[in-house]
Amino acid sequence: MNDLLAQLIPVLIPVVTPMITAGVKRVAPKIPKLGVVILQPVLGATLAALGDVTALAGAGLGLAGIGVRETVDQAKKANGRRKTRNLGKAHGTPAA
């Protein structure tokens, strides 16, 4: 089981680091964006110590977590725009 976890660490780091960062941002919402960018590779390097990943590779995977977080944020924004875009056309009301 330990070998499996060591093999999964490189895959989990880009997914787990944005979750940890989101938790930290909820606890301390005044962290500047630069702090979040610095936090991601530090978390990745720290999590890399759990598996067979070098600290440098872990930092890179932590940075990849920023891309995962941005993708999720963009999807949420797109979903919100899609729901509000057609409000004036609901129930057959004519457009002004």
GROMACS elastic network, one bead per residue, 0.5 to 0.9 nm:
[ bonds ]
;  ai    aj funct       b0    kb
    1     4     6  0.51357   500
    1     5     6  0.64070   500
    1     6     6  0.87263   500
    2     5     6  0.51270   500
    2     6     6  0.62002   500
    2     7     6  0.86926   500
    3     6     6  0.50168   500
    3     7     6  0.62560   500
    3     8     6  0.86744   500
    3    51     6  0.85470   500
    4     7     6  0.51173   500
    4     8     6  0.62004   500
    4     9     6  0.87529   500
    5     8     6  0.50054   500
    5     9     6  0.61607   500
    5    50     6  0.84896   500
    5    51     6  0.71631   500
    6     9     6  0.54421   500
    6    10     6  0.80607   500
    6    50     6  0.68785   500
    6    52     6  0.58632   500
    6    53     6  0.83212   500
    7    10     6  0.68216   500
    7    11     6  0.79940   500
    7    51     6  0.69501   500
    7    52     6  0.72797   500
    7    53     6  0.89851   500
    8    11     6  0.53106   500
    8    12     6  0.60956   500
    8    13     6  0.86847   500
    8    51     6  0.80628   500
    9    12     6  0.50197   500
    9    13     6  0.59865   500
    9    47     6  0.75845   500
    9    48     6  0.68940   500
    9    50     6  0.72908   500
    9    51     6  0.57368   500
    9    52     6  0.79209   500
    9    53     6  0.77900   500
   10    13     6  0.55926   500
   10    14     6  0.77164   500
   10    48     6  0.74206   500
   10    51     6  0.78131   500
   10    52     6  0.84475   500
   10    53     6  0.69610   500
   10    57     6  0.85009   500
   10    58     6  0.73543   500
   10    61     6  0.71298   500
   11    14     6  0.66688   500
   11    15     6  0.74981   500
   11    61     6  0.84286   500
   12    15     6  0.52264   500
   12    16     6  0.58083   500
   12    17     6  0.83182   500
   13    16     6  0.51988   500
   13    17     6  0.58135   500
   13    18     6  0.87815   500
   13    43     6  0.84323   500
   13    44     6  0.59741   500
   13    47     6  0.68084   500
   13    48     6  0.76459   500
   13    58     6  0.73092   500
   13    61     6  0.60614   500
   13    62     6  0.61268   500
   13    64     6  0.85472   500
   13    65     6  0.72470   500
   14    17     6  0.57469   500
   14    18     6  0.71034   500
   14    44     6  0.76527   500
   14    60     6  0.89567   500
   14    61     6  0.54457   500
   14    62     6  0.54380   500
   14    63     6  0.74190   500
   14    64     6  0.55183   500
   14    66     6  0.77498   500
   14    67     6  0.84463   500
   14    68     6  0.69361   500
   14    69     6  0.89592   500
   15    18     6  0.62008   500
   15    19     6  0.70101   500
   15    62     6  0.86491   500
   15    64     6  0.87401   500
   15    65     6  0.60535   500
   15    68     6  0.70258   500
   15    69     6  0.84201   500
   16    19     6  0.51598   500
   16    20     6  0.62787   500
   16    21     6  0.86071   500
   16    44     6  0.87995   500
   16    62     6  0.87221   500
   16    65     6  0.77331   500
   17    20     6  0.51314   500
   17    21     6  0.60418   500
   17    22     6  0.85233   500
   17    39     6  0.88347   500
   17    40     6  0.62040   500
   17    41     6  0.84972   500
   17    43     6  0.62780   500
   17    44     6  0.65516   500
   17    47     6  0.85892   500
   17    61     6  0.88696   500
   17    62     6  0.61395   500
   17    63     6  0.87754   500
   17    65     6  0.59849   500
   17    66     6  0.83349   500
   18    22     6  0.59693   500
   18    23     6  0.85396   500
   18    40     6  0.73381   500
   18    62     6  0.82696   500
   18    65     6  0.56822   500
   18    66     6  0.67241   500
   18    68     6  0.74544   500
   18    69     6  0.58638   500
   19    22     6  0.50990   500
   19    23     6  0.63155   500
   19    24     6  0.87156   500
   19    69     6  0.85138   500
   20    23     6  0.50807   500
   20    24     6  0.62585   500
   20    25     6  0.86369   500
   20    40     6  0.89313   500
   20    43     6  0.83374   500
   21    25     6  0.60911   500
   21    26     6  0.86222   500
   21    36     6  0.70624   500
   21    39     6  0.73965   500
   21    40     6  0.71414   500
   21    43     6  0.85827   500
   22    26     6  0.62425   500
   22    27     6  0.87247   500
   23    26     6  0.51514   500
   23    27     6  0.63804   500
   23    28     6  0.85989   500
   24    27     6  0.51316   500
   24    28     6  0.59478   500
   24    29     6  0.77203   500
   24    31     6  0.87014   500
   25    30     6  0.74981   500
   25    31     6  0.66771   500
   25    36     6  0.83570   500
   26    29     6  0.53777   500
   28    31     6  0.62028   500
   29    32     6  0.84376   500
   31    34     6  0.81607   500
   31    35     6  0.60886   500
   31    36     6  0.70652   500
   32    35     6  0.52287   500
   32    36     6  0.67198   500
   32    37     6  0.89857   500
   33    36     6  0.50764   500
   33    37     6  0.63594   500
   33    38     6  0.87128   500
   34    37     6  0.50207   500
   34    38     6  0.62357   500
   34    39     6  0.85068   500
   35    38     6  0.50824   500
   35    39     6  0.59530   500
   35    40     6  0.87308   500
   36    40     6  0.62674   500
   36    66     6  0.89492   500
   37    40     6  0.55987   500
   37    41     6  0.74627   500
   37    63     6  0.76452   500
   37    66     6  0.75456   500
   38    41     6  0.61686   500
   38    42     6  0.66491   500
   38    43     6  0.89355   500
   38    63     6  0.88367   500
   39    42     6  0.51775   500
   39    43     6  0.60559   500
   39    44     6  0.85567   500
   39    62     6  0.85755   500
   40    43     6  0.52298   500
   40    44     6  0.61789   500
   40    45     6  0.87114   500
   40    59     6  0.74504   500
   40    61     6  0.87311   500
   40    63     6  0.57866   500
   40    64     6  0.86210   500
   40    65     6  0.70491   500
   40    66     6  0.71268   500
   41    45     6  0.60193   500
   41    46     6  0.84227   500
   41    56     6  0.86716   500
   41    58     6  0.70189   500
   41    60     6  0.63730   500
   41    61     6  0.72422   500
   41    63     6  0.53539   500
   41    64     6  0.86823   500
   41    65     6  0.86169   500
   42    45     6  0.51795   500
   42    46     6  0.61487   500
   42    47     6  0.86048   500
   42    55     6  0.89081   500
   42    58     6  0.83127   500
   42    59     6  0.61578   500
   42    62     6  0.73276   500
   43    46     6  0.50011   500
   43    47     6  0.60537   500
   43    48     6  0.84169   500
   43    58     6  0.81112   500
   43    59     6  0.73569   500
   43    62     6  0.64636   500
   44    47     6  0.51438   500
   44    48     6  0.60016   500
   44    49     6  0.88781   500
   44    55     6  0.76857   500
   44    56     6  0.87428   500
   44    57     6  0.81743   500
   44    60     6  0.72649   500
   44    61     6  0.60493   500
   44    63     6  0.75851   500
   44    65     6  0.85533   500
   45    49     6  0.67791   500
   45    53     6  0.85520   500
   45    54     6  0.75521   500
   45    56     6  0.65681   500
   45    57     6  0.73247   500
   45    60     6  0.81262   500
   45    61     6  0.82367   500
   45    62     6  0.72134   500
   46    49     6  0.55508   500
   46    50     6  0.76804   500
   46    55     6  0.72345   500
   46    58     6  0.74174   500
   46    59     6  0.82420   500
   47    50     6  0.55376   500
   47    51     6  0.75790   500
   47    53     6  0.88503   500
   47    55     6  0.85577   500
   47    58     6  0.69783   500
   47    62     6  0.88723   500
   48    51     6  0.55142   500
   48    52     6  0.70633   500
   48    53     6  0.51257   500
   48    54     6  0.63379   500
   48    55     6  0.58776   500
   48    56     6  0.86935   500
   48    57     6  0.76917   500
   48    59     6  0.80280   500
   48    61     6  0.89070   500
   49    52     6  0.72508   500
   49    53     6  0.67819   500
   49    54     6  0.73474   500
   49    55     6  0.69473   500
   49    58     6  0.82166   500
   50    53     6  0.79912   500
   51    54     6  0.85265   500
   53    56     6  0.82197   500
   53    57     6  0.63043   500
   53    58     6  0.63062   500
   54    57     6  0.52337   500
   54    58     6  0.61240   500
   54    59     6  0.86072   500
   55    59     6  0.60889   500
   55    60     6  0.86170   500
   56    59     6  0.50551   500
   56    60     6  0.63173   500
   56    61     6  0.86483   500
   57    60     6  0.50026   500
   57    61     6  0.61429   500
   57    62     6  0.84932   500
   58    62     6  0.60176   500
   58    63     6  0.85678   500
   59    63     6  0.62664   500
   59    64     6  0.86515   500
   60    63     6  0.50277   500
   60    64     6  0.63059   500
   60    65     6  0.87669   500
   61    65     6  0.64820   500
   62    65     6  0.50275   500
   62    66     6  0.71879   500
   63    66     6  0.53473   500
   63    67     6  0.72947   500
   64    67     6  0.52466   500
   64    68     6  0.66130   500
   64    69     6  0.88443   500
   65    69     6  0.61344   500
   65    70     6  0.85375   500
   66    69     6  0.50477   500
   66    70     6  0.61003   500
   66    71     6  0.85422   500
   67    70     6  0.50743   500
   67    71     6  0.60950   500
   67    72     6  0.86417   500
   68    71     6  0.51527   500
   68    72     6  0.63345   500
   68    73     6  0.86907   500
   69    72     6  0.51915   500
   69    73     6  0.61761   500
   69    74     6  0.86501   500
   70    74     6  0.60656   500
   70    75     6  0.85191   500
   71    74     6  0.51674   500
   71    75     6  0.61805   500
   71    76     6  0.86680   500
   72    75     6  0.50885   500
   72    76     6  0.62283   500
   72    77     6  0.86772   500
   73    76     6  0.51390   500
   73    77     6  0.62223   500
   73    78     6  0.86234   500
   74    77     6  0.50512   500
   74    78     6  0.60557   500
   74    79     6  0.84874   500
   75    78     6  0.50962   500
   75    79     6  0.60634   500
   75    80     6  0.85751   500
   76    79     6  0.51065   500
   76    80     6  0.61860   500
   76    81     6  0.86931   500
   77    80     6  0.50953   500
   77    81     6  0.62224   500
   77    82     6  0.86067   500
   78    81     6  0.51440   500
   78    82     6  0.61446   500
   78    83     6  0.87717   500
   79    82     6  0.51295   500
   79    83     6  0.64384   500
   79    84     6  0.89368   500
   80    83     6  0.53104   500
   80    84     6  0.64548   500
   80    85     6  0.85852   500
   81    84     6  0.52916   500
   81    85     6  0.57743   500
   82    85     6  0.53960   500
   82    86     6  0.73868   500
   83    86     6  0.67210   500
   83    87     6  0.76075   500
   84    87     6  0.55756   500
   84    88     6  0.87744   500
   85    88     6  0.77892   500
   85    89     6  0.88279   500
   86    89     6  0.54030   500
   86    90     6  0.66339   500
   87    90     6  0.54790   500
   88    91     6  0.85780   500
   88    92     6  0.87889   500
   88    93     6  0.70214   500
   88    94     6  0.81326   500
   88    95     6  0.69972   500
   89    92     6  0.60528   500
   89    93     6  0.58196   500
   89    94     6  0.70333   500
   89    95     6  0.69639   500
   90    93     6  0.63607   500
